[in-house]
Amino acid sequence: MKEKPIQVKFENSINPKSAFDLLKLEDFLQREYLDHNPENLHKVEFFILIFIAEGQGYHTIDFTDYKFKKGTLLTIRQDQIHKFIKSKNVKGYLLLFTDDFLISYLEKLEAQKSLQLFNELLGVPKIQLSKTDFKTINNIISRIETEYLQLMDDYSLGIIRSEIHILITKLYRIKSKENQIIVDKKYLSEFIEFQKLVEKNVAKTKRVNDYAAMMSISTKTLNTISKSILNKSAKEFIDEISIKQIKRLLINTPLSIKEIAYSSGFEETTNFYKYFKRQMEMTPEQFRATF
């Protein structure tokens, strides 16, 4: 019997109004957690930046293990599944914040760029910093740590917001220079709208026509948008999101296959089996058994 699904909400007991938190990675990995085990796959309702200052190991994000070492930075967006894999002598920082924290102080264009940094569909969630970039990013995080853990007066949160703005902008620049993120491409804003609609509605419909209608465009234009950004058809992209959400349910919930089929928009379990096996080349049970 699978454990109760783990969905981790943002909570900051020290500064409940901040919508931001900073933790030392080595302290976090030594904690005892009553509500969930960070070493099990869990879904987060906030954004995470993981900065590795020392040591090496692995971290799992959406079923992929990413190897890290000194200078690695990992980005995790809300609603992603991830887990920590304990490693000896690892040091660094976790920066946690909600989308409200970003949107509340950034202009629309800047907020979109910030959220794009965390979008695994538009770039890989891992950055390996050069020695120069490591020093720059480490200095910014050190200043945030000083404000947050030592000073924390009436001015600190404003300073922290500004520092995070600088941090995200610099990371965005690093990814852009290394072609690890899609920047200023035609149809980017339309694609992000399409992505949001699919992630919200894919259990209700997997029809390209329906999403084109939601966006008040033709199916041809929607396919052009999808191929321009991902080099995939709109249908291929819809199926990719659908399968990702199904995999999350298989791994992170105790629901039966029949229940998952129904909640994923399939009235007949046999059709669900055919769909999943066509996409994954294995049955839902076989996939669940691998975790």
Secondary structure, DSSP 8 states (H G I E B T S, - for coil): ------EE----SSSTTSSEEEEEHHHHHH---SS--TTS-EEESSEEEEEEEE--EEEEETTEEEEE-TTEEEEE-TT-EEEE---TT-EEEEEEE-HHHHHTTS-HHHHHHHHHHT-TTSB-SEEE--HHHHHHHHHHHHHHHIIIIII-STTHHHHHHHHHHHHHHHHHHHHHHTT-B--S-TTHHHHHHHHHHHHHHTTT---HHHHHHHTTS-HHHHHHHHHHHHSS-HHHHHHHHHHHHHHHHHHH----HHHHHHHTT-SSHHHHHHHHHHHHSS-HHHHHHT-
